[in-house]
Amino acid sequence: MTNRRSFVLELFITASLLCTSRTAWGNSEINTYTKTDFAMDTVVSETLYTTGEDITADVISALKDVEENWISWTKESSQIYQINQNAGNTTTVSDETATCLKQVLDLSKDSDGAMDPTMGRVIRLWDIDGEDPHIPSDDKLNSLLENVGYDKVTLDGNKVTMPEGVTLDLGAAGKGIGCDAAKKILDADKNVSGMILNLGGSSVMSYGSKPDGSAWQVAVTDPRDTEGDYLGVVTLNGTEFLSTSGDYEKYFIEDGVRYHHILDPATGYPARSGLTSVTVVCDDGLNADGLSTACFVLGKEKAEELLKKYNADGLFVDDSDHVWMTEGMKERFQLLKDTYSISE
């Protein structure tokens, strides 16, 4: 079995300082830049291949812009903050925000509300990743659930309207939105030939190609052995987006029960779908991020139908140590742990 640390060194960026190397490629010399930084509340690792200048700092700036000016519910500069403050009235937003919000609402509808952008207050009530994680009282939970529902949000062009008491929180798709913004930076620089961008291990974007032409490979965490060897490796081809949602990322245990951060909008409680982890690969960052959350809530059978609609590949790990895959994922995934079995 390959040691976890060697995979970290091979598949992800672990350097804390900016590193540069050069590779001869055809008639051009490709520079390799690696950088580790912090954005969107997580460690961000980049490896950039380009015949031009280092733009890794521009990618970080794009991620921070998404966080601070688009999706934050706490920063006054954020458009989501402004929409929430103006609940009960209509707010005019930028074209980018309107496009992003439409995509989120479409995904919410397609998943029958399994991924819902109005769950923010319920998530904060549980405070699972905060200083006071706890099981809320039924009265408080039910009171907040009255204002949950993606269909309470109306989008008409650039105008957003929702009733008082309803709040927007795009955290379930935030890292994916960040990856999409990073892709725009890379698209605008014709010198860039490739990049691997890793946001905390749960959201990854591969862009273009490596100088040697080999495929991108991303390690997937074992949801019940997060400090040990990886569950397996997923191959990404060209420009693709990968997102993983699992009950091991943020949780607390009370009376032997694991209460994790992926809440079911129908109940307000952590989703109980029999799954411990879902990994999704598709051609869009927001969709990859949102789909992994929705699929975790829905469970394997319903999730597979949703993934077909989005032409996405999925990897499901259940609480009996079984691994299930869509047909497309079977061509991408290599299982590394013999404590799991692949089910058809």
Helices and strands as residue ranges (DSSP letters): H 4-11, E 19-25, E 28-39, E 42-50, H 56-65, I 66-71, H 79-85, E 90-92, H 95-110, H 120-126, H 138-145, G 150-152, E 154-156, E 159-161, G 171-173, H 174-187, E 192-199, E 203-208, E 216-220, E 232-236, E 240-246, E 251-254, E 257-260, E 275-282, H 285-298, H 300-309, E 313-318, E 322-325, H 327-330, E 333-335, E 341-342
